Amino acid sequence: MPLRLIMVLVIAPMLAVTAYFVALDMRANQRDIQIATGVSQLTVTAEAFSDLAHELQKERGYTAGFISSGGKNFVNELPAQRAETDAVLAAQIARGQTGARAKVEGLAALRTAIDAGERTVPQAVKTYTGFIMALLDSSHPGNNAAEGVDMQSLLLARSFVSTAKELAGRERAMGATGLGGGFSPSVLNGFQSNGAGQLTLLTEADKLLGGAGLVAEVQATPEFAAIDAARKTVRDGVETGTYGDLIASDWFKLSTAWIDMLRQQELALADQIKTRAAADEASALGRSQSVLITALVATALSLAFAIFNFDGLIRRINCLRKAVEGMTRGSYEASLGRTEGRDELTRMARAIHDFRDESLRMRDSAQALEAEQTRRGTEQETVMALFRAKLAQLAEGDLTNHIKEDVPDSYAEMRDDYNAAVTQLHDTMQRLISSANVIGQHARGIRGASDSLSHRTTSQAATLEETTAALEQVSASVRMAAEAAQNVDGVTSKAQGDASSSSEVVRQAVSKMGEVRKSSDNIVGIIDVIDDIAFQTNLLALNAGVEAARAGEAGKGFAVVASEVRQLAQRASESAAQIKELIGTSADQVSSGVAMVEEAGSALELIVGHITNISALVGDIARSAQEQSVAISEINNGATNLDQVTQENANMANQMQSSVSALSIETDMLEEMTARFKVQDGAAGEFNARADAA
């Protein structure tokens, strides 16, 4: 695998891990940006819904005063407020915030019913309150609206102030209703609970803002002082029955001023939320950019550092590779770079340097060894030429050929071994020549004696063979006579057995014919039963015909069947009589056959007796012939054995003659072979002369 590919495989996982963690951080920052953007959008939507809810709260107050006064109060103010509410709703729809229309669906129908006097104050207030609460609920933050204590606290605080403003609107409606038409217990209870709830919600909002003094700031306003005094007047008036100079229109104006002041607090919190959301969004975006830039710079630096170091390693490795490749071609001049250091490549370079030095030493040693081998090769070639010449003379049969020349010390032992071998071969050949001379003389004497023995033995074997052949013919004739007598004895014994078997068969035939006669008698009895059944069936058919005739027209079909049955019974009776007659005839014939078979059996018994006598006589003849055959066979076997021994003697004599002839031939060849060897001057000539004299 290329080193640069290994570098990529090493760096790629680190870059992947870095990219993974950068992606996680970017994802977290992107989530913060989305949350901040969502908070901003939620704040804008909530502000728009709050604006519409604020206008509906004012319209609700005017409507309560209008209805409670019987249409006398707020005659001009209510239509104007309705126009302002419609203008705010139209502006939101124009900005694409169409959700507000669905939340105030039915507002036009409610206004028409109020104008027609079809709604009471509680009914109208309840409906308006439903519209307002739907808008406020949509503007409240959810559980995941924002992350972080500060942003969540701001959102909840704004929601609490918005809810306090709603309670102030309800208080305004209850006050206008009470001052216009009297405080009933329910109206008074609603007036007091809504007033107390406002302070509670503002206190909770102040806590969420970390005690920023929201309650104190609100209580220090003239609007709070005016509304608080009006509340005290209402409470005192409920007990005394008089409200002083406070009338419904004045109360409405004071409450509206108080609600407008709460509205300003709500808008101030909304501005803080938008400012904080924009800051969070900018911070998250900045963090994302910083993380991205940092990651890119770190990645670039890491890549540059890795590429620089890996490229250095690759250059060092290529340098070492070229040096090793040069050494494989016999070149040892390539530079290895620095060899001092503790890193792996330096130690590798040092090892290659040591290997190169050792290779150079081995090359010098190899050259010296090659020169020594050349010298020894020349010396060996000289010695081998000497040995080849001596061996060629030895191959020609010269056993007096010794190496007397001087040879190098390393070949002296080989020369001595050669001379010793030639000396031993010389002595052996001398003894062989002498032994061959003696063997030749004896072989020629044995050959003459074996020729005479072979002729006599062959003549004796021929005479004995003719005698054996004559005895074999006599033995064959006697054996054939004995075998013929045995065959006749076998034939008579078989005839006696066949006659006995025939007699037994005749007896069994007589027995079987008796059984056939008994079976015929049984069949006759059965036919009598069938005949009786046919007679009874005929009677029944006659009775059935009589009954069918009595039945008249209804029995005609049954009468036909009865007639057919009667005819069948009649034919069955006739057939049974015919079978009975046939069986009687068969029984007579069986009786006649039994008598004839018994006569044949008596004749066979006489024949068996005669055959038995003949068989005894033939058996005696066969035994006598067998005894003669055995005696002649023994004589013939003795002659055959004697002939075999004679033949074997003749064969042995012939083999001896052949062996002696072969020995003589081999002796002549041995003399010829030894004649070519030179053991001493005139030795071969003397041997040949002796051989010719023999």
Long-range contacts (C-beta under 8 A, 24 or more apart in sequence): 3-310, 3-313, 3-314, 3-317, 4-310, 4-314, 7-306, 7-307, 7-310, 10-306, 11-302, 11-303, 11-306, 14-302, 15-299, 15-302, 15-303, 18-295, 18-298, 18-299, 18-302, 19-295, 22-291, 22-292, 22-295, 25-287, 25-288, 25-291, 26-288, 26-291, 26-292, 29-284, 29-285, 29-287, 29-288, 29-291, 30-284, 30-288, 32-147, 32-280, 32-281, 32-283, 32-284, 32-287, 33-281, 33-284, 33-285, 33-288, 35-145, 35-146, 35-147, 35-280, 36-277, 36-278, 36-280, 36-281, 36-284, 37-277, 37-281, 38-145, 38-146, 39-145, 39-146, 39-151, 39-155, 39-273, 39-277, 39-280, 40-274, 40-277, 40-278, 40-281, 42-139, 42-141, 42-145, 42-155, 43-270, 43-273, 43-274, 43-277, 44-274, 45-97, 45-99, 45-138, 45-139, 46-138, 46-139, 46-140, 46-158, 46-162, 46-270, 47-139, 47-267, 47-270, 48-92, 48-95, 48-97, 48-100, 49-100, 49-103, 49-135, 49-136, 49-138, 49-139, 50-135, 50-136, 50-139, 50-162, 50-263, 50-266, 50-270, 51-88, 51-92, 52-85, 52-88, 52-89, 52-92, 52-100, 52-104, 52-135, 53-131, 53-132, 53-135, 53-136, 53-139, 53-162, 53-166, 54-165, 54-259, 54-263, 55-81, 55-84, 55-85, 55-88, 56-85, 56-104, 56-128, 56-131, 56-132, 56-135, 57-128, 57-132, 57-165, 57-166, 57-168, 57-169, 57-172, 57-259, 58-84, 58-85, 58-169, 58-256, 58-259, 59-85, 59-128, 60-124, 60-125, 60-128, 60-129, 60-132, 60-169, 60-170, 60-173, 61-169, 61-172, 61-173, 61-176, 61-252, 61-255, 61-256, 62-252, 63-114, 63-124, 63-125, 63-128, 63-173, 64-121, 64-124, 64-125, 64-172, 64-173, 64-174, 64-176, 64-177, 65-176, 65-177, 65-180, 65-248, 65-249, 65-252, 66-114, 67-114, 67-119, 67-120, 67-121, 67-124, 67-177, 68-121, 68-176, 68-177, 68-180, 68-181, 68-248, 69-180, 69-181, 69-248, 71-117, 73-176, 73-180, 73-248, 73-249, 74-249, 74-252, 82-111, 99-138, 100-135, 103-131, 103-134, 103-135, 103-138, 104-131, 104-134, 104-135, 107-131, 121-173, 121-177, 121-181, 122-186, 125-170, 125-173, 125-177, 128-173, 129-166, 129-170, 132-166, 132-169, 133-166, 136-162, 136-163, 136-166, 146-277, 148-280, 150-276, 151-273, 151-276, 151-277, 151-280, 153-208, 153-209, 153-210, 154-208, 154-209, 154-269, 154-272, 154-273, 154-276, 155-273, 156-205, 156-208, 157-205, 157-206, 157-208, 157-209, 157-214, 157-269, 158-205, 158-266, 158-269, 158-270, 158-273, 160-201, 160-202, 160-204, 160-205, 160-208, 161-201, 161-202, 161-205, 161-262, 161-265, 161-266, 161-269, 162-266, 163-201, 164-197, 164-198, 164-201, 164-202, 164-205, 164-262, 165-259, 165-262, 165-263, 165-266, 167-194, 167-195, 167-197, 167-198, 167-201, 168-194, 168-198, 168-255, 168-258, 168-259, 168-262, 169-255, 169-259, 170-194, 171-195, 171-198, 171-255, 172-251, 172-252, 172-255, 172-256, 172-259, 175-230, 175-234, 175-248, 175-251, 175-252, 175-255, 176-248, 176-251, 176-252, 176-255, 178-234, 179-234, 179-243, 179-246, 179-247, 179-248, 179-251, 180-248, 183-234, 183-238, 188-238, 191-234, 192-235, 195-231, 198-262, 214-265, 218-261, 218-262, 218-265, 221-261, 223-254, 223-257, 223-258, 223-260, 223-261, 224-258, 224-261, 226-254, 226-257, 226-258, 227-254, 227-255, 227-257, 227-258, 230-254, 230-255, 313-345, 316-345, 316-349, 317-345, 320-345, 320-348, 320-349, 320-352, 323-352, 323-356, 324-352, 327-355, 327-356, 327-359, 332-356, 332-359, 332-360, 379-408, 383-407, 383-408, 383-411, 383-414, 387-414, 387-418, 390-418, 394-422, 396-676, 397-676, 397-677, 397-678, 398-677, 398-678, 399-425, 399-426, 399-429, 399-677, 399-678, 399-679, 400-426, 400-678, 400-679, 400-680, 426-679, 429-674, 429-677, 429-679, 430-679, 430-683, 432-670, 432-674, 433-674, 433-677, 433-679, 433-683, 433-687, 436-667, 436-670, 436-671, 436-674, 437-671, 437-687, 437-690, 437-691, 437-694, 439-663, 439-667, 439-670, 440-664, 440-667, 440-668, 440-670, 440-671, 440-691, 440-694, 441-694, 443-660, 443-663, 443-664, 443-667, 444-664, 444-694, 446-660, 446-663, 447-657, 447-660, 447-661, 447-663, 447-664, 450-653, 450-656, 450-657, 450-660, 451-657, 453-653, 453-656, 453-657, 454-650, 454-653, 454-654, 454-656, 454-657, 457-646, 457-649, 457-650, 457-653, 458-650, 458-653, 458-654, 460-646, 460-649, 460-650, 461-643, 461-646, 461-647, 461-649, 461-650, 464-639, 464-642, 464-643, 464-646, 465-643, 465-646, 465-647, 467-639, 467-643, 468-636, 468-639, 468-640, 468-642, 468-643, 471-632, 471-635, 471-636, 471-639, 472-636, 472-640, 474-632, 474-636, 475-629, 475-632, 475-633, 475-635, 475-636, 478-625, 478-628, 478-629, 478-632, 479-629, 479-632, 479-633, 481-625, 481-628, 481-629, 482-622, 482-625, 482-626, 482-628, 482-629, 484-625, 485-618, 485-621, 485-622, 485-624, 485-625, 485-626, 486-622, 486-625, 486-626, 488-618, 488-621, 488-622, 489-615, 489-618, 489-619, 489-621, 489-622, 492-611, 492-614, 492-615, 492-618, 493-615, 495-611, 495-615, 496-608, 496-611, 496-612, 496-615, 499-604, 499-607, 499-608, 499-611, 500-608, 502-604, 503-601, 503-604, 503-605, 503-608, 506-597, 506-598, 506-600, 506-601, 506-604, 507-601, 509-597, 510-594, 510-597, 510-598, 510-601, 513-590, 513-593, 513-594, 513-597, 514-594, 516-590, 517-587, 517-590, 517-591, 517-594, 520-583, 520-586, 520-587, 520-590, 521-587, 523-579, 523-583, 524-580, 524-583, 524-584, 527-576, 527-579, 527-580, 527-583, 528-576, 528-580, 530-572, 530-576, 531-573, 531-576, 531-577, 531-580, 533-572, 534-569, 534-570, 534-572, 534-573, 534-576, 535-569, 535-573, 537-565, 537-566, 537-568, 537-569, 537-572, 538-566, 538-569, 538-570, 538-573, 540-565, 541-565, 541-566, 541-569, 542-566
